[in-house]
Amino acid sequence: MTAPDEDFASMLDASFSTRERSSPIKVGSPADGVIVQISETTIFVDVGTRSEAEIDRGELTDADGALTVKVGDSIRATVARGGDRPTLVMSLSRGQGIDASALEMARDSGVPVEGVVRKAVKAGLEIDLSGVRAFCPASQVDRTYTEDLTIYEGQSMQVKVLEVRDNGRSVVVSRRALLEAARLEQAEELLAGLAEGAIVEGTVSSLKPFGAFVDIGGIEGLVHVSELGEGRVDQVADVVSVGEVVRVKVLAVEHAAPGSKDRPRIKLSMRTSDRAAAPRRAGQNRAKVVPGTVTGVENFGVFVQTDLGQGLVANRELDLPPGGDPRRAFPTGTEIQVAHLGEDPNGRLRFSIKKVAEIQARAEYEAFQASASGPKGGKGLGSLGDLLMSRLGDVDLPDAAPPNAAAPPNAAAPEAAAAPKAAPKAAAPKAAAPKAAA
């Protein structure tokens, strides 16, 4: 009969053997585990091996040194060293002695590498990876194009290793790859909990004639032109601009067929409140010009502070020449005149610089019409006559006939009235008759 202690030992060995077979560990591979203990220097993680894996405590603290995890939390890390007690890393950080082999491991496993941007160079960034010089192309710095790369100089950032050549003397990295991966992970989490009727924030990613696409956290949804506001919207660009943050309502989530790699179709609406409204139209809430001060410049427009509140002048309303730089044309603190266009469907003020001259010209014309439209001293001649009088100055014009004067009885009356004046001339020859008789 087998002793109880022997049964327990065999069961324990079998348990460990099962865990090892179900959770193979190799250098460079990702490892999912649960935090089981936290010491002053090390965090111990159960990854299914005979002994817990170790990870440096500093990798799971914030900038102030506070822990970002607790016992029981699940994490995903990369195996940096195998054996009975594996070592895990969240990223290859400065001070860990990064060399060519470590970079190759990072390339193969996808584990991030932390470095410092030394300077912006032609077409990219030069990054120091603990003494190893790496290059990040401009197209791989961010998810969108960055015109001025000098803003990254001196910053710490994590990157993904794409290429390692010449024993580490030529290294190419990408920050964008990590951002995209994080975005996809966020999208999966968001999609799992996304429900019809939810109100979420998103960023306008592109405009089409039929509507606007909005990124709501890693996944895009469509706001059809009919859902941009109450009433008819003629131009999508009249309501939103690329890069703007908007609040939208989820109308429907249409999932792809099982096994398909297609993303789900998400229908959104900006008609989420009573404040939603279509763009202004002629004769409705006519715009007025107000003074303002530039408070910030973004890729999609210029923010302006006015007595009405802070609002946006979208790029299309800046009145810049093709290729003009808004940051140079409207630095922070610049005082400008803007035309108030009303509010967008989210209740935010919208302004225009392009329409200022047009509105001022219209106001001056209407003021002129108002001052010259009525009779001038009883001599009103209509709009054309008034315009001529404004050009010629005050001119005395013959008074019109009294309105109560009697009309002549017939058209021949003027000729008849002239006949008595001719009578004395006809009588003159008769006065000379007596002299002829003598």
DRENTORBA-324776 format. One record per atom (N, C-alpha, C): residue in three letters; x, y, z. Coordinates in steps of 0.1 Angstrom, whole numbers, plus 5000, padded with zeros to 4 digits. Atoms other than C-alpha are relative to their C-alpha. Example, Ala and Ser with C-alpha at 12.3 -4.5 7.8 and 13.67 -1.06 7.14 Angstrom:
<sites>
ALA500949885000
ALA512349555078
ALA500950125000
SER499149895000
SER513749895071
SER499250115008
</sites>
This chain:
<sites>
MET500849885000
MET500050005000
MET500950125000
THR499149885001
THR501450344990
THR499750095011
ALA500149904989
ALA502150585018
ALA499450134995
PRO500649875004
PRO500150905018
PRO500950114996
ASP499049905003
ASP503251115017
ASP500549984985
GLU499550035014
GLU504450934985
GLU498950044990
ASP501149965009
ASP500950984969
ASP500050154998
PHE500049865001
PHE501151354977
PHE501150054991
ALA498849965008
ALA504651394962
ALA499849974986
SER500250035014
SER503751214931
SER498950094993
MET501049915006
MET500651424926
MET500550144998
LEU499449865002
LEU502651744931
LEU500950004988
ASP499150005011
ASP505251634906
ASP499249994987
ALA500950015012
ALA502451544881
ALA499450144997
SER500649875002
SER500951884887
SER501050094994
PHE499049915006
PHE504152064879
PHE500349964986
SER499850055014
SER504751844849
SER498950044991
THR501149965008
THR501351924836
THR500150154997
ARG499949865002
ARG501852294841
ARG501250044991
GLU498949985008
GLU505252284824
GLU499649974985
ARG500450035014
ARG503752104794
ARG499050094994
SER501049925005
SER500852334791
SER500550154998
SER499549865001
SER502952654795
SER501450004997
PRO498650005004
PRO506152624776
PRO500650145001
ILE499349884998
ILE508652894784
ILE501350004992
LYS498849985007
LYS511353014760
LYS500350154999
VAL499549865001
VAL513453324757
VAL499450074988
GLY500649925010
GLY511753594737
GLY498549984998
SER501450025002
SER508253454739
SER499250085011
PRO500949934990
PRO505353634756
PRO499649905011
ALA500450084989
ALA504253504790
ALA498950075007
ASP501149954992
ASP500853554807
ASP500149945014
GLY499950054987
GLY500853524844
GLY499250095010
VAL500749934989
VAL499353634878
VAL501050035010
ILE499049964989
ILE501253834904
ILE499649935013
VAL500350074987
VAL501553624936
VAL500750065012
GLN499249944989
GLN504053824956
GLN500750124996
ILE499249875003
ILE505654174957
ILE500950035011
SER499049964990
SER508854244975
SER500550144997
GLU499549875002
GLU510954564978
GLU500750024987
THR499349995013
THR512854484946
THR499549924989
THR500450095011
THR511154204928
THR498549975001
ILE501450045001
ILE507654104917
ILE500049864995
PHE500050145004
PHE506953734915
PHE498749964993
VAL501150025009
VAL504653604888
VAL499849854997
ASP500350145003
ASP502953264884
ASP499749994985
VAL500250025014
VAL503453174847
VAL499849864996
GLY500250145003
GLY502852804850
GLY501249915000
THR498850084999
THR506352694857
THR500249955014
ARG499850054987
ARG507852504886
ARG500250115011
SER499749884991
SER509052834902
SER499450124994
GLU500549885005
GLU507553174899
GLU501050084992
ALA499149915008
ALA509053404873
ALA500250135008
GLU499749884993
GLU510653724885
GLU500050124990
ILE500049885008
ILE510254074872
ILE500450125009
ASP499549894992
ASP512054394884
ASP498850095004
ARG501149914995
ARG509754604906
ARG499950134992
GLY500049875007
GLY510754924888
GLY499350004987
GLU500750005013
GLU509154804856
GLU498550015001
LEU501449994998
LEU505754814871
LEU499750115010
THR500249884992
THR505955154888
THR499850124991
ASP500249885008
ASP504955504876
ASP501150095002
ALA498949904999
ALA507055814873
ALA500350045014
ASP499849964986
ASP506655884910
ASP500549885009
GLY499550124993
GLY507755524920
GLY498949925006
ALA501150084995
ALA504255404929
ALA499749884992
LEU500450125007
LEU503255054920
LEU498750024992
THR501249995008
THR500755024892
THR499349865000
VAL500750135000
VAL499854654900
VAL499949965015
LYS500150054987
LYS498854454930
LYS499949844999
VAL500050155000
VAL498854084940
VAL498649964995
GLY501250055006
GLY496253894920
GLY499850064986
ASP500149955013
ASP496654114889
ASP500649914989
SER499450075011
SER497253954855
SER500850094991
ILE499149925009
ILE500054074833
ILE500549924989
ARG499350075011
ARG501753994800
ARG501450064999
ALA498649965001
ALA505554014798
ALA500749924990
THR499250075009
THR508353884777
THR501149925008
VAL499050084993
VAL510753604788
VAL501450054995
ALA498649955003
ALA514253754790
ALA501049895003
ARG499150114996
ARG515853444806
ARG499249885004
GLY500750124996
GLY514653084809
GLY500649945012
GLY499550084988
GLY515552814834
GLY498949985010
ASP500950044990
ASP513952704866
ASP499350135006
ARG500649874996
ARG513253074876
ARG500150104989
PRO499949905011
PRO512553274845
PRO500050145004
THR500049854998
THR513153644843
THR499250064989
LEU500949945009
LEU510553854827
LEU500350154999
VAL499849865002
VAL510654204813
VAL498850064993
MET501149935007
MET507954454803
MET500650074988
SER499249935011
SER510554634781
SER501449995004
LEU498649994998
LEU514254654777
LEU500350145003
SER499849864996
SER515054964797
SER501450045000
ARG498649944999
ARG518055194800
ARG500649945012
GLY499350054988
GLY520655054823
GLY500049855001
GLN500050144999
GLN520054694815
GLN501149944991
GLY498950065008
GLY523154654793
GLY499549954987
ILE500550045013
ILE521454644759
ILE501149984990
ASP499050025010
ASP523654484733
ASP499349944988
ALA500650055012
ALA523154324699
ALA499149885002
SER500850124997
SER521853994713
SER498750045006
ALA501249964993
ALA519354174735
ALA499150074989
LEU500849935010
LEU518154384705
LEU499449894990
GLU500550105008
GLU517854074684
GLU498849925006
MET501150064993
MET515753914711
MET498850095000
ALA501149905001
ALA513654224712
ALA499350004987
ARG500550005013
ARG513254214675
ARG499149884997
ASP500750125003
ASP512153854674
ASP498849985009
SER501150024991
SER509853874704
SER499050115000
GLY500849895000
GLY508454214699
GLY499950085013
VAL500049934988
VAL509254334734
VAL500550144998
PRO499649865002
PRO509554714736
PRO501450035006
VAL498749964995
VAL512854884741
VAL499950155003
GLU500149864996
GLU513155214760
GLU501350074996
GLY498849925003
GLY515455494748
GLY499750145001
VAL500149864999
VAL516055864747
VAL500250064987
VAL499949935013
VAL515556084716
VAL501250105002
ARG498849905000
ARG518956264711
ARG499750124991
LYS500349895008
LYS517956474682
LYS499249964988
ALA500850025013
ALA515756514651
ALA501050014989
VAL499149995012
VAL517756434619
VAL499149994988
LYS500750005012
LYS516756434583
LYS499249874999
ALA501050115003
ALA513656214578
ALA499849915012
GLY500350084989
GLY513556084614
GLY500650045013
LEU499449974987
LEU514856064650
LEU501249915003
GLU498950084995
GLU518155944664
GLU499749975015
ILE500450044986
ILE517455744696
ILE501249925006
ASP499050074993
ASP519955624722
ASP499449895008
LEU500550124993
LEU519155274734
LEU501149955009
SER499050044990
SER521555254764
SER501449994993
GLY498750005007
GLY524555344742
GLY500049954986
VAL500250045014
VAL523255184710
VAL499250104993
ARG500749905008
ARG522355434683
ARG499049944991
ALA501150055008
ALA519055364666
ALA499450114992
PHE500649915008
PHE517155534639
PHE498549974999
CYS501450025002
CYS513355584638
CYS499550094989
PRO500449925012
PRO512055694604
PRO498850095004
ALA501149914997
ALA509555994604
ALA498749934999
SER501250075002
SER506855764592
SER499649915011
GLN500250094990
GLN507255544622
GLN500050075014
VAL500049934987
VAL507255814649
VAL498650005007
ASP501349994995
ASP503555844653
ASP499049944990
ARG501050065008
ARG500255714639
ARG499650104989
THR500249905010
THR499856044620
THR501350084998
TYR498849925004
TYR502356274603
TYR500350115009
THR499549904991
THR504356494625
THR501050094992
GLU499249915008
GLU505756804608
GLU501350045007
ASP498849954993
ASP508156924635
ASP500449895010
LEU499650114992
LEU510056624649
LEU500950055012
THR499249954989
THR512156854672
THR499249995014
ILE500750004987
ILE509356834698
ILE500249875008
TYR499750124993
TYR510456484707
TYR501450005006
GLU498650004995
GLU514056574715
GLU500150015015
GLY499950014986
GLY515056484750
GLY499049915007
GLN501050084995
GLN512056264755
GLN500449855001
SER499950154999
SER512055904767
SER498849944993
MET501150075007
MET510055664745
MET500349864999
GLN499950145003
GLN509455304740
GLN499849974985
VAL500050025014
VAL510055164705
VAL500149854998
LYS499950145004
LYS509854834687
LYS501149984990
VAL498950025008
VAL512954694671
VAL499649934987
LEU500450065013
LEU512454634633
LEU501249934994
GLU498850065007
GLU516054564621
GLU501250025009
VAL498850004994
VAL519354484636
VAL501149954991
ARG499050045010
ARG522354484613
ARG501450035005
ASP498649974997
ASP526154484615
ASP500349995015
ASN499750024986
ASN526254344650
ASN499550115009
GLY500649894992
GLY524054624663
GLY500450144997
ARG499549865004
ARG525754914645
ARG498950074992
SER501149945008
SER522654964624
SER498749955005
VAL501250044994
VAL519354954642
VAL498950094996
VAL501249925004
VAL515955064629
VAL498849965010
VAL501150024990
VAL513055104654
VAL498750074995
SER501349945003
SER509355204653
SER499350035013
ARG500949974989
ARG507255384678
ARG498649984996
ARG501350015005
ARG504255374656
ARG499549855002
ALA500450144999
ALA504154994657
ALA499449975014
LEU500550024986
LEU503654994695
LEU498750075002
LEU501349934999
LEU500955264692
LEU498949934994
GLU501050075007
GLU499155064667
GLU499549875007
ALA500350124992
ALA499354744688
ALA499150035012
ALA500849954989
ALA498054934718
ALA498650044996
ARG501349965006
ARG495255074697
ARG499149884997
LEU500850125003
LEU494154734685
LEU499649935013
GLU500350064987
GLU494254594721
GLU498850085006
GLN501049924995
GLN492154884732
GLN498749994993
ALA501250025009
ALA489754834703
ALA499349875004
GLU500650134996
GLU489154474713
GLU499250015013
GLU500649984987
GLU488354574749
GLU498750084998
LEU501149915002
LEU486054854737
LEU498949934993
LEU501050075008
LEU484254634712
LEU499249905008
ALA500650104991
ALA483554374738
ALA498950065008
GLY501049944991
GLY481554624759
GLY499250104993
LEU500749905007
LEU480154844732
LEU498549964998
ALA501450035001
ALA476354864733
ALA499350114993
GLU500949905007
GLU473655034712
GLU499550105011
GLY500549904991
GLY472655364728
GLY501050065008
ALA499049954992
ALA475955424745
ALA500550144994
ILE499549875004
ILE477355784744
ILE501550005002
VAL498550014999
VAL481155794737
VAL500650124994
GLU499349895006
GLU483756044728
GLU500949934989
GLY499150055011
GLY485756004695
GLY500650124993
THR499249905008
THR488056184671
THR499649984986
VAL500450015014
VAL486956264636
VAL501349974992
SER498850055007
SER489456074614
SER500050034985
SER500149975014
SER488156144579
SER498650054996
LEU501249945005
LEU485456324560
LEU499749944986
LYS500550055013
LYS483456174530
LYS498850074997
PRO501249935004
PRO480656314510
PRO498749955007
PHE501250064994
PHE478256074527
PHE500050005015
GLY499949994985
GLY479456134563
GLY501450025005
ALA498749994993
ALA482256144588
ALA500449875008
PHE499550124992
PHE484355854602
PHE500650065013
VAL499549964987
VAL485055884639
VAL500749885007
ASP499350104992
ASP487655694659
ASP499650015014
ILE500650004986
ILE486055594692
ILE500949925009
GLY499150074991
GLY489155434707
GLY500649874994
GLY499450125007
GLY490855204682
GLY499149944989
ILE500950055011
ILE487855134660
ILE499250124995
GLU500749895006
GLU486055364636
GLU498549974998
GLY501450015003
GLY482355424632
GLY499650114990
LEU500449905010
LEU480455624606
LEU498850085005
VAL501149914997
VAL478255924613
VAL499550044986
HIS500649965013
HIS476055944582
HIS499650155000
VAL500349855002
VAL475456294568
VAL498650035006
SER501449984995
SER471756254579
SER500050005016
GLU499950014986
GLU472956204615
GLU501050105006
LEU499049904996
LEU475356504617
LEU499250115008
GLY500749894992
GLY472556734631
GLY498650004995
GLU501449995003
GLU468956824630
GLU499850084987
GLY500249935013
GLY467756924595
GLY501049954990
ARG499250045011
ARG469556894562
ARG501450065001
VAL498649965000
VAL473356914560
VAL500549994986
ASP499550015014
ASP474757004526
ASP501449954999
GLN498650035001
GLN478456974533
GLN500449945014
VAL499550064988
VAL479956744559
VAL501050095007
ALA498949914994
ALA482856994564
ALA499450125006
ASP500749894993
ASP480257254575
ASP499749975015
VAL500350044986
VAL479757054607
VAL501249965008
VAL498950054993
VAL482956884616
VAL501350014992
SER498649995006
SER486756894609
SER500849885005
VAL499150114996
VAL489356614609
VAL500850045012
GLY499249974988
GLY490956594643
GLY499250055012
GLU500849964989
GLU488056724663
GLU499549895009
VAL500550094990
VAL486856554694
VAL498550025001
VAL501549985000
VAL483056494693
VAL499449895009
ARG500850104993
ARG480456314714
ARG499049934990
VAL500850075009
VAL478556044695
VAL499249905007
LYS500850114995
LYS475755794701
LYS500149884991
VAL499950125007
VAL476055434691
VAL498649964996
LEU501350055005
LEU473155344668
LEU499949854998
ALA500050155003
ALA474154994658
ALA501449954999
VAL498750075002
VAL477054744659
VAL499749884992
GLU500250125009
GLU476954504630
GLU501349924999
HIS498850084999
HIS479454224636
HIS500249924987
ALA499750085012
ALA481154044607
ALA499649855002
ALA500350144999
ALA480353684599
ALA501149925007
PRO499050094993
PRO482053414620
PRO501149964991
GLY498950045008
GLY485553344607
GLY500550114991
SER499649895009
SER485753674587
SER500950095008
LYS499149914994
LYS488553914593
LYS499550154999
ASP500649865002
ASP486354214585
ASP499750065014
ARG500349944987
ARG485954464613
ARG498550035000
PRO501549984999
PRO482354524626
PRO499750144995
ARG500449875005
ARG480454814611
ARG499250075011
ILE500649934989
ILE479455074637
ILE499450134995
LYS500749885004
LYS476855334630
LYS499850095012
LEU500149904989
LEU476955654650
LEU499150124996
SER500849885002
SER474955974654
SER500550115009
MET499749884992
MET475756324666
MET498750075004
ARG501349954996
ARG472056394671
ARG499749955014
THR500150064987
THR472456324708
THR499450105010
SER500649914991
SER470956634724
SER499150104993
ASP500849895006
ASP468556924719
ASP500850114994
ARG499149895005
ARG471557144711
ARG500549964986
ALA499650045013
ALA472256944679
ALA499250094990
ALA500649925010
ALA471557164649
ALA500850004987
ALA499349995013
ALA472357194612
ALA500850124999
PRO499249875001
PRO474857454600
PRO499150114997
ARG500849885003
ARG473657804596
ARG499750014985
ARG500449975013
ARG471857904565
ARG499750154998
ALA500249865003
ALA471358234548
ALA498750055007
GLY501149954994
GLY468958444568
GLY499749945014
GLN500250064987
GLN469258234600
GLN501250035009
ASN498949974991
ASN471258364629
ASN501250064993
ARG498949945008
ARG473358594607
ARG501250025009
ALA498749994992
ALA476958584618
ALA500350155003
LYS499549874997
LYS478558884635
LYS501549995003
VAL498549994998
VAL482158994639
VAL500350045014
VAL499649974986
VAL483758984674
VAL501549995001
PRO498650014997
PRO487259044687
PRO500449875007
GLY499650124993
GLY489158734699
GLY501549995001
THR498650024998
THR492558614711
THR500349854998
VAL499650145002
VAL494358294699
VAL500549945013
THR499650074988
THR494658044727
THR500749874998
GLY499350135003
GLY496057744709
GLY499849974985
VAL500050045014
VAL496757594675
VAL500149844999
GLU499950145001
GLU495957234666
GLU500049964985
ASN499950045014
ASN496257024634
ASN498750044992
PHE501349975007
PHE492557094626
PHE499550145001
GLY500549865000
GLY492257464634
GLY500650085012
VAL499549914990
VAL492857754658
VAL498950035010
PHE501049964989
PHE491157804692
PHE500150145003
VAL500149864997
VAL490058154700
VAL499150035012
GLN500849964988
GLN488858314732
GLN499350134997
THR500849885003
THR486058574727
THR499150035012
ASP501049974990
ASP483458754749
ASP498949905000
LEU501150105001
LEU481058484737
LEU500549865006
GLY499550134995
GLY483358204750
GLY501149964990
GLN498950055008
GLN486157994735
GLN499449914989
GLY500550085011
GLY485557834701
GLY501149974990
LEU499150045009
LEU487257694671
LEU499950074986
VAL500049965014
VAL488257844637
VAL500749884993
ALA499550115008
ALA488557534615
ALA501050044989
ASN499049965010
ASN491457524590
ASN499450064987
ARG500649955012
ARG489057584561
ARG499550145002
GLU500549864997
GLU487957914578
GLU501150095003
LEU498949914996
LEU491458054584
LEU500450104989
ASP499649915011
ASP491858224550
ASP501550014998
LEU498550015002
LEU495458104546
LEU500249964985
PRO499750055014
PRO497158064512
PRO500449855000
PRO499650155001
PRO497857704500
PRO501349985006
GLY498750034994
GLY500557554522
GLY500350095012
GLY499749914988
GLY500257824549
GLY500049935013
ASP499950064987
ASP501257734584
ASP499250085010
PRO500849934990
PRO498657824610
PRO500850045012
ARG499349974988
ARG501157814638
ARG500850134999
ARG499249885003
ARG503258084622
ARG499050124998
ALA500949895003
ALA500258294610
ALA499250045012
PHE500849974989
PHE498358274643
PHE500749955013
PRO499450044987
PRO500758234673
PRO499150035012
THR500849994988
THR499258204707
THR500150155005
GLY500049864995
GLY498258554720
GLY499650104990
THR500449915011
THR497458704686
THR498650045001
GLU501349955000
GLU494458934686
GLU499550014986
ILE500650015014
ILE492158884656
ILE498550035001
GLN501449995001
GLN488658954644
GLN499549874994
VAL500650135005
VAL486458644639
VAL498550024998
ALA501450005002
ALA482958584626
ALA499449895008
HIS500750114992
HIS480658394650
HIS499049934991
LEU500850085009
LEU479058114630
LEU498949935007
GLY500950074992
GLY477057964658
GLY500649885007
GLU499550124993
GLU477457624675
GLU499949884992
ASP500050135007
ASP478257274663
ASP499049915007
PRO500950094994
PRO476056974672
PRO500349975015
ASN499650034986
ASN478056934705
ASN500050135008
GLY500249884993
GLY477257294715
GLY501350095001
ARG498849924999
ARG480757434709
ARG500050114989
LEU500049895008
LEU481257774694
LEU500949984988
ARG499250005012
ARG482457804658
ARG500250144994
PHE499649875006
PHE484258104642
PHE500649994987
SER499450005013
SER485558204609
SER500850134998
ILE499349885003
ILE488258454598
ILE499850034985
LYS500249985014
LYS487558404561
LYS498850094997
LYS501249935003
LYS484058544564
LYS499950145006
VAL500149874993
VAL484958864584
VAL499850114990
ALA500149895010
ALA485459084553
ALA498749994993
GLU501350015007
GLU482358944537
GLU498850065009
ILE501149964991
ILE480159014568
ILE500150155002
GLN499849864998
GLN481659364573
GLN499550084987
ALA500449945012
ALA481059454536
ALA498450004999
ARG501450015001
ARG477459334538
ARG499350095010
ALA500549914990
ALA476859534570
ALA500050144996
GLU499949865005
GLU478159854554
GLU499050034989
TYR501049985011
TYR475959804524
TYR498650015005
GLU501449994994
GLU472859744545
GLU499850135007
ALA500149874993
ALA473660054566
ALA499850114990
PHE500249905010
PHE473960254534
PHE498650004994
GLN501450015005
GLN470660124521
GLN499050065009
ALA500949954990
ALA468960204553
ALA500050155001
SER500049864999
SER470160564553
SER499650074987
ALA500349935013
ALA469360634516
ALA498749954995
SER501150065006
SER466160434512
SER498750095001
GLY501249924999
GLY463560694524
GLY500050134992
PRO500149885008
PRO462361024507
PRO500950105007
LYS499149904995
LYS464861314511
LYS499450134997
GLY500649875001
GLY463061634517
GLY498850004990
GLY501150015009
GLY460061514497
GLY500449984986
LYS499550015013
LYS462261444467
LYS500549864997
GLY499650145001
GLY462561064469
GLY499949964985
LEU500050045014
LEU463460914435
LEU500149854999
GLY499850155001
GLY463660544444
GLY501449975003
SER498750044997
SER466760344451
SER501150044990
LEU499149965010
LEU468460424418
LEU500350155001
GLY499849864999
GLY467760794421
GLY500750045013
ASP499349974987
ASP468860804458
ASP501549974998
LEU498550035001
LEU472160634448
LEU500650114992
LEU499449895008
LEU472760904421
LEU500150135008
MET500049884992
MET471861184446
MET501249995010
SER498950014991
SER474461034470
SER501350024994
ARG498749975008
ARG477061064443
ARG500150144997
LEU499949865005
LEU476161414432
LEU499850105012
GLY500249914989
GLY475361564466
GLY498650055000
ASP501449945000
ASP472261774475
ASP499850084987
VAL500349935013
VAL470761894442
VAL498550045001
ASP501449955001
ASP467562114439
ASP499449944988
LEU500850065011
LEU465061934418
LEU498750074999
PRO501349935002
PRO461862094403
PRO498949925008
ASP501150064993
ASP458862044425
ASP499049934991
ALA501050075009
ALA456261804411
ALA498750085001
ALA501249935000
ALA452861934402
ALA499149965012
PRO500850034988
PRO450361964431
PRO499149884997
PRO500850125003
PRO448561634434
PRO498550034998
ASN501449985003
ASN445061804433
ASN499850094989
ALA500249915012
ALA445562014401
ALA499149934990
ALA501050065009
ALA442761964376
ALA500749974987
ALA499450045012
ALA443661774345
ALA499350074988
PRO500649945012
PRO442961944310
PRO498949914995
PRO501150085005
PRO439661834294
PRO500349914989
ASN499650085011
ASN441261694263
ASN501450034996
ALA498649985004
ALA444561664245
ALA500250124992
ALA499949885008
ALA443861964223
ALA500050135008
ALA500149884992
ALA443462214251
ALA501250085000
PRO498849925000
PRO447062324252
PRO500150094988
GLU500049925012
GLU446862434216
GLU499050125000
ALA501149904999
ALA443562624222
ALA500450115009
ALA499649904991
ALA445062804251
ALA501050094994
ALA498949915006
ALA447862944229
ALA499450094990
ALA500649925011
ALA445363094203
ALA499850145004
PRO500249864997
PRO444463414222
PRO501350085000
LYS498849935001
LYS448163514224
LYS500450044986
ALA499749975014
ALA448363514186
ALA499150114994
ALA501049915006
ALA445263744181
ALA500550144998
PRO499549865002
PRO446964084186
PRO500950014988
LYS499249995012
LYS449464004159
LYS499250004987
ALA500950015012
ALA446663924134
ALA499250134998
ALA500849875001
ALA444864264142
ALA500950124995
ALA499149895003
ALA447864484134
ALA499850064986
PRO500249955013
PRO447264514096
PRO498750095000
LYS501349925000
LYS443664654103
LYS500350145005
ALA499849874995
ALA445064944122
ALA500650104990
ALA499449915010
ALA446865084091
ALA499050034989
ALA501049985011
ALA443665094069
ALA499750154998
PRO500449855002
PRO442665474076
PRO501150074992
LYS499049935007
LYS446065594062
LYS499949974985
ALA500150035014
ALA445465424029
ALA498850074994
ALA501149935005
ALA442065594025
ALA500350144997
ALA499649865002
ALA443565944028
ALA500750024988
</sites>
